[in-house]
């Protein structure tokens, strides 16, 4: 509000408010208050010390609305209630040439003595504030933290200095008022309509920006998952090439020419049966190398089938997210609050679906599990649930009995089990939905970090963590809850941290 607009508002407020008694005060935000001055038309004095839009005028609201919107009272509001409760408003005046409005009150104590108070509405941009002055004009309390001479508690009040004018000496056009009375019954009504519309616009923009950010984040996560799947697929190699090499090695057992890691064989499966050279492990026999190639062929073939299906799902999910982005941009362009509200509802529904069924990465894993297993996974009691960067579910036990339940009731033979070495801590299970498939090394690292974090070694810089397939664990007879025997295991050295998504 500029100086002229404040002048006009005060001229309208003064005759309506003078002589009225102070009633209840509601704190509508950290910097905005509503005052009940017991007006017969049911309106209330509204003052905001928001530096971005300091203002004051009368508003028409219900008490229920105030109760719904109000915050716990600040110390300033409590001081006002104590000193101004039941006080009479004697006058409303604006300082000449200043955006400062003074509300003069008289209160009466138990013995009938009068005490004068002044409420200062300082509508001065960055220095905007509400201050309560005593009869001597000293600052008793302030809504916002006061700064500067004449603004601090116990200072003799004086308005803040005007801002430095970098255009001093230049001719600058007067800024037009933000609004006019127009067709409204009063300037207060016009101000209320203007600022409510402004707040709705800001709220619309904030909600739209939040949706934009959320969708952008989801798209980036899906794209990252897609890149990781493509890397995993490439790491498995060409299934057909693994099988071809294995077949060639077996077909040339008798006549292969070998020199260290290089083997020259005849390609009986190609036209004219040319001689080709293969690179193999120099410490393995041809039969062992052929068996290894056939095993890699089986893994690569399974990985190709599963990953291709998951990539198709991801493409469909990405297309759906991009459609959502286009829908949101259309709503923003149309500035349609009702459509954005409906979009909010869809977003909450989608979030609830993801929370109930897990993120996109779960779908590929669930394809290898029965409905009963999926339901059991969603309802694991006594365990924290996480999702690794590769989409694997990680379960972390809590108490000793929960660890026993997790390891020997929930965990399956081909799941991966982890525990901090030589320290009490949680049992950790990595769900391995594809029997016989290897858990990605990155997921093992993330699960090991969780095992270290949820152990008594969590404050160490590095922690040793044992890991092994669940099938290599057994429970010693009569052992306390949480104790296990490992027949085989490996060890990692990791930093304790909780670095993956909690479900």
C-alpha positions in Angstrom: 0.0 0.0 0.0 1.3 3.4 -0.9 1.0 6.6 1.2 -2.1 7.9 -0.5 -3.9 4.5 -0.3 -3.2 4.2 3.4 -4.5 7.8 3.9 -7.8 6.8 2.3 -8.1 3.6 4.2 -7.5 5.4 7.6 -10.0 8.0 6.7 -12.5 5.2 6.2 -11.5 3.3 9.3 -11.4 6.1 11.9 -15.1 6.9 12.1 -16.0 3.2 12.2 -13.5 2.1 14.9 -13.1 5.1 17.3 -14.9 4.5 20.6 -15.0 0.7 20.1 -13.8 -1.8 22.7 -11.0 -4.3 22.0 -12.1 -7.9 22.0 -10.5 -11.1 20.8 -7.3 -11.1 18.7 -6.6 -14.0 16.3 -3.1 -14.7 14.9 -3.8 -15.7 11.3 -0.2 -16.1 10.3 3.2 -15.3 11.7 2.8 -11.6 10.5 -1.0 -11.1 10.3 -3.6 -10.5 13.0 -7.4 -10.0 13.1 -8.9 -7.8 15.8 -12.5 -7.9 17.1 -13.5 -4.3 17.8 -17.1 -5.3 18.2 -18.4 -3.6 15.1 -22.1 -3.9 14.5 -21.7 -5.1 10.9 -19.7 -8.1 11.9 -16.4 -6.9 10.3 -12.9 -7.2 11.9 -9.8 -5.1 11.6 -7.1 -7.0 9.7 -3.4 -5.9 9.8 -0.6 -7.6 8.1 3.1 -6.8 8.7 4.2 -9.0 5.7 7.2 -7.2 4.2 6.1 -8.1 0.7 2.6 -6.7 1.2 2.0 -4.7 4.5 -1.6 -3.6 4.7 -4.6 -2.9 6.9 -8.4 -2.8 6.3 -11.7 -4.3 7.5 -12.7 -7.8 6.5 -15.9 -9.8 6.8 -15.3 -13.3 8.1 -17.0 -15.7 10.5 -15.5 -16.6 13.9 -15.4 -20.2 12.7 -13.2 -19.2 9.8 -10.8 -17.4 12.2 -10.7 -20.3 14.6 -9.9 -22.6 11.6 -7.1 -20.4 10.3 -5.6 -19.1 13.5 -2.2 -20.2 14.9 -1.1 -20.5 18.5 -0.8 -16.9 19.8 2.7 -15.4 19.7 4.2 -13.6 22.8 3.1 -10.3 21.1 -0.5 -11.3 20.9 -0.4 -12.5 24.5 1.0 -9.1 25.6 -1.8 -7.3 23.6 -4.5 -9.4 25.2 -3.1 -8.6 28.6 -2.7 -4.9 28.1 -5.5 -4.1 25.6 -8.2 -6.5 26.6 -11.3 -4.4 27.1 -9.5 -1.2 26.2 -11.3 1.5 24.3 -9.9 2.7 20.9 -9.7 6.5 21.2 -8.4 7.4 17.8 -6.9 6.2 14.5 -4.3 8.5 12.9 -1.7 8.2 10.2 1.7 10.0 10.6 2.1 12.7 8.0 4.4 11.6 5.2 4.9 8.2 6.8 3.3 4.8 6.2 2.7 4.5 10.0 -0.8 4.3 11.5 -1.3 4.8 15.2 -4.2 3.3 17.2 -4.6 5.0 20.5 -6.1 3.0 23.4 -7.2 3.6 27.0 -7.4 0.7 29.4 -8.5 0.7 33.0 -7.0 -1.4 35.9 -8.8 -2.9 38.9 -8.7 0.4 40.8 -10.1 2.4 37.9 -6.8 4.1 36.9 -6.4 4.8 33.2 -3.4 3.6 31.1 -2.7 4.8 27.7 -1.3 2.5 25.0 -0.6 3.0 21.3 -0.6 0.2 18.7 1.7 1.1 15.8 1.0 -0.4 12.4 4.2 0.2 10.5 3.5 -0.6 6.8 7.0 0.2 5.6 8.1 -2.7 3.4 11.1 -4.5 4.8 10.6 -2.8 8.2 6.9 -3.6 8.4 5.9 -4.4 11.9 3.3 -4.1 14.7 4.6 -2.5 17.9 2.9 -1.8 21.2 4.0 1.4 22.9 3.3 2.5 26.5 2.1 5.9 27.6 5.7 7.3 27.4 5.9 6.2 23.8 8.4 3.4 24.5 8.3 0.0 22.7 6.9 -2.7 25.0 6.7 -5.5 22.4 6.7 -6.2 18.7 5.2 -8.7 16.3 8.4 -9.1 14.3 11.9 -8.9 15.7 12.6 -5.2 15.8 15.8 -3.8 14.4 17.3 -0.3 14.3 17.1 2.8 16.4 13.7 3.6 17.9 12.5 0.1 17.1 14.1 -2.0 19.8 12.3 -3.0 23.0 12.4 -0.1 25.6 13.4 2.4 22.9 11.5 5.6 22.5 9.6 4.8 19.3 10.5 6.5 16.1 9.6 5.5 12.5 12.2 3.6 10.5 14.4 5.8 8.3 13.3 6.0 4.6 15.1 3.7 2.2 18.0 5.1 0.3 16.7 6.6 -3.0 19.1 5.5 -5.8 17.1 7.7 -8.2 17.5 10.9 -6.1 17.5 13.9 -8.4 15.8 12.0 -11.2 12.2 12.5 -12.3 10.3 9.2 -11.4 6.6 8.7 -12.2 4.3 8.2 -9.2 3.3 4.6 -8.7 -0.4 4.0 -9.3 -2.4 2.5 -6.4 -2.6 -1.3 -6.4 -6.4 -1.1 -6.5 -9.3 1.3 -6.4 -12.7 1.2 -4.7 -14.4 0.6 -8.0 -17.8 -1.1 -7.7 -17.2 -2.2 -4.1 -19.1 -0.7 -1.1 -15.9 0.4 0.6 -12.2 0.7 0.1 -11.8 -2.1 2.7 -14.0 -4.4 0.6 -11.9 -3.5 -2.5 -8.6 -4.2 -0.6 -10.0 -7.5 0.8 -11.0 -8.6 -2.7 -7.7 -7.6 -4.2 -5.5 -9.3 -1.7 -7.6 -12.4 -1.5 -7.3 -12.7 -5.3 -3.5 -12.1 -5.0 -3.2 -14.8 -2.3 -5.2 -17.3 -4.5 -2.9 -16.5 -7.4 0.2 -17.1 -5.3 -1.3 -20.3 -3.8 -2.1 -21.5 -7.4 1.4 -20.8 -8.5 2.9 -22.5 -5.5 0.8 -25.6 -5.9 1.5 -25.7 -9.6 5.3 -25.3 -9.0 5.2 -28.1 -6.4 3.5 -30.4 -9.0 6.0 -29.4 -11.6 8.9 -30.3 -9.3 7.3 -33.6 -8.2 6.6 -34.7 -11.8 10.1 -33.7 -12.9 11.6 -35.7 -10.1 9.5 -38.8 -10.9 10.5 -38.5 -14.6 14.2 -38.2 -13.7 14.0 -41.2 -11.3 12.3 -43.3 -14.0 14.9 -42.3 -16.6 17.7 -43.1 -14.1 16.2 -46.5 -13.4 16.0 -47.1 -17.2 19.6 -46.2 -17.6 20.6 -48.6 -14.8 18.6 -51.4 -16.3 20.2 -50.9 -19.7 23.6 -51.0 -18.0 22.7 -54.2 -16.2 21.5 -55.7 -19.5 24.7 -54.7 -21.2 26.8 -56.2 -18.4 25.2 -59.6 -18.9 26.5 -59.6 -22.5 25.0 -61.2 -25.6 23.3 -64.4 -24.6 23.7 -65.8 -28.2 27.4 -65.1 -28.2 28.0 -66.9 -24.9 26.2 -70.0 -26.2 28.1 -69.8 -29.5 31.5 -69.7 -27.7 30.4 -72.6 -25.4 29.4 -74.7 -28.4 32.6 -74.0 -30.3 34.8 -74.9 -27.3 33.0 -78.3 -26.8 33.1 -79.0 -30.6 36.9 -78.4 -30.6 38.0 -80.2 -27.5 40.2 -82.6 -29.5 41.8 -80.1 -32.0 41.9 -76.7 -30.4 45.2 -74.9 -30.4 45.8 -73.1 -27.1 48.4 -70.4 -26.1 47.7 -69.1 -22.6 44.3 -67.2 -22.8 44.1 -67.5 -26.6 42.4 -70.5 -28.2 42.2 -71.2 -32.0 39.2 -73.3 -32.9 37.3 -74.3 -36.1 33.9 -72.6 -36.4 31.8 -75.6 -37.7 28.6 -73.5 -37.5 29.7 -71.0 -40.1 30.0 -71.4 -43.8 33.3 -72.7 -45.0 34.2 -73.6 -41.3 36.8 -70.8 -40.8 39.4 -70.8 -38.0 38.6 -68.3 -35.2 40.4 -67.1 -32.1 38.7 -66.9 -28.7 39.8 -65.3 -25.5 39.2 -67.4 -22.4 40.4 -67.8 -18.8 43.9 -69.1 -19.0 43.5 -71.0 -15.7 40.4 -72.9 -16.9 40.1 -76.0 -19.1 38.1 -75.8 -22.2 35.3 -77.8 -20.6 35.2 -75.5 -17.6 35.2 -72.4 -19.8 32.4 -73.9 -21.9 30.3 -74.6 -18.7 30.9 -71.0 -17.6 29.8 -69.7 -21.0 26.6 -71.8 -20.9 25.9 -70.5 -17.3 26.4 -66.9 -18.6 24.1 -67.7 -21.5 21.3 -68.8 -19.1 21.7 -65.7 -16.9 21.9 -63.3 -19.9 18.9 -64.9 -21.6 16.8 -64.6 -18.4 18.1 -61.1 -17.7 17.2 -60.0 -21.3 13.6 -61.3 -20.9 13.0 -59.7 -17.5 14.8 -56.5 -18.3 13.1 -56.1 -21.6 9.7 -56.5 -19.9 10.6 -54.0 -17.2 11.9 -51.5 -19.8 8.5 -51.8 -21.6 6.8 -51.0 -18.3 9.1 -48.1 -17.7 8.4 -46.7 -21.1 4.6 -46.9 -20.4 5.1 -45.2 -17.0 7.3 -42.5 -18.5 4.7 -41.8 -21.2 2.0 -41.6 -18.5 4.1 -39.1 -16.5 4.8 -37.0 -19.6 1.0 -36.9 -20.3 0.5 -35.7 -16.7 3.1 -33.0 -17.3 1.3 -31.9 -20.4 -2.0 -31.9 -18.5 -0.5 -29.8 -15.8 0.9 -27.3 -18.2 -2.5 -26.9 -19.8 -4.1 -26.2 -16.4 -1.4 -23.7 -15.6 -1.9 -21.9 -19.0 -5.7 -21.8 -18.4 -5.2 -20.7 -14.7 -8.0 -23.1 -13.7 -8.1 -23.6 -9.9 -10.8 -26.2 -10.1 -8.8 -28.3 -12.6 -5.7 -27.9 -10.3 -7.7 -29.1 -7.4 -8.8 -32.2 -9.4 -5.1 -32.7 -10.4 -4.2 -32.6 -6.7 -6.7 -35.4 -6.1 -5.3 -37.5 -8.8 -1.8 -36.9 -7.5 -2.8 -38.0 -4.0 -4.5 -41.1 -5.4 -1.3 -42.0 -7.4 0.9 -41.4 -4.3 -1.4 -43.7 -2.3 -1.2 -46.4 -5.0 2.6 -46.2 -5.0 2.7 -46.4 -1.2 0.5 -49.5 -1.2 2.1 -51.3 -4.2 5.6 -49.9 -4.1 7.4 -47.9 -6.9 7.7 -49.0 -10.5 10.7 -51.2 -9.8 8.5 -53.6 -7.7 6.4 -54.7 -10.7 9.2 -56.6 -12.4 10.1 -58.3 -9.1 6.5 -59.1 -8.2 6.1 -61.0 -11.5 8.3 -63.8 -9.9 6.3 -64.0 -6.7 3.0 -65.5 -5.7 0.2 -63.2 -4.5 0.7 -64.7 -1.0 4.4 -63.8 -1.0 3.7 -60.3 -2.2 1.1 -59.8 0.5 3.5 -61.2 3.1 6.2 -58.8 1.9 3.9 -55.8 2.3 3.0 -56.8 5.9 6.4 -57.8 7.4 6.0 -57.0 11.1 9.0 -55.7 13.1 11.0 -54.7 10.0 11.9 -51.5 8.2 11.5 -51.6 4.5 13.7 -49.9 1.9 14.1 -49.9 -1.9 17.6 -50.1 -3.4 18.8 -48.0 -6.4 18.3 -51.2 -8.5 14.7 -51.6 -7.3 15.4 -54.5 -4.9 13.4 -54.7 -1.6 15.6 -54.5 1.6 14.2 -55.6 5.0 15.9 -54.5 8.2 15.0 -56.2 11.5 14.5 -54.2 14.7 14.7 -56.3 18.0 16.3 -59.7 18.4 13.0 -61.6 18.0 12.2 -59.6 14.9 15.6 -60.6 13.5 14.8 -64.2 14.0 11.4 -63.8 12.4 12.9 -61.9 9.5 15.8 -64.4 8.8 14.1 -67.8 9.4 10.4 -67.1 8.6 10.4 -64.3 6.0 13.7 -64.8 4.2 13.8 -67.4 1.4 16.8 -69.6 0.6 18.0 -67.5 -2.4 17.6 -64.1 -0.6 20.7 -62.3 0.5 21.4 -62.0 4.3 23.7 -59.4 5.9 24.9 -58.4 9.4 27.6 -56.2 10.9 30.6 -58.3 11.8 31.5 -58.7 15.5 28.8 -56.2 16.6 25.2 -56.6 17.8 22.8 -55.2 15.2 19.9 -55.8 12.8 19.6 -58.7 10.4 19.2 -57.4 6.9 17.5 -59.3 4.0 17.7 -58.4 0.4 14.7 -59.9 -1.5 16.0 -61.8 -4.6 12.9 -62.5 -6.7 14.7 -64.3 -9.5 15.9 -67.7 -8.1 19.6 -68.2 -9.1 20.2 -64.6 -10.3 22.9 -62.5 -8.7 21.9 -59.4 -6.6 23.6 -56.4 -8.2 26.8 -55.3 -6.4 25.4 -51.8 -5.9 22.4 -53.2 -4.0 24.7 -55.3 -1.8 26.7 -52.2 -0.9 23.5 -50.3 0.0 22.2 -53.2 2.1 25.6 -53.5 3.8 25.5 -49.8 4.7 22.1 -50.3 6.3 23.4 -53.3 8.3 26.3 -51.1 9.5 24.0 -48.2 10.3 21.6 -50.3 12.4 24.4 -51.8 14.5 26.4 -50.8 17.5 29.2 -49.8 15.1 27.1 -47.1 13.4 29.5 -44.3 14.7 32.6 -46.0 13.2 34.0 -44.6 9.9 34.1 -48.1 8.3 32.4 -51.3 9.4 32.9 -54.9 8.2 29.7 -56.6 7.1 29.2 -60.3 6.5 26.8 -61.3 3.7 25.7 -64.7 2.4 22.6 -66.3 0.8 20.0 -67.2 3.4 20.4 -70.9 2.6 23.9 -70.9 4.3 22.4 -69.9 7.7 21.2 -72.1 10.5 19.9 -71.6 14.1 22.0 -73.3 16.8 19.8 -75.4 19.1 18.9 -73.4 22.2 20.6 -70.2 21.0 19.3 -66.8 22.1 17.1 -64.9 19.6 19.1 -63.2 16.9 22.1 -65.6 16.9 22.8 -67.6 13.7 25.5 -69.9 12.4 27.0 -69.2 8.9 28.5 -72.1 6.9 29.8 -69.7 4.2 30.0 -65.9 3.9 31.9 -63.0 2.4 32.8 -59.7 4.0 32.5 -56.0 2.8 34.0 -52.9 4.4 31.4 -50.0 4.1 30.5 -46.7 5.6 27.4 -46.8 7.9 24.6 -44.9 6.3 20.9 -44.9 5.5 21.3 -43.9 1.9 18.3 -45.6 0.1 14.6 -44.8 -0.1 12.5 -45.9 3.0 9.2 -47.5 2.0 
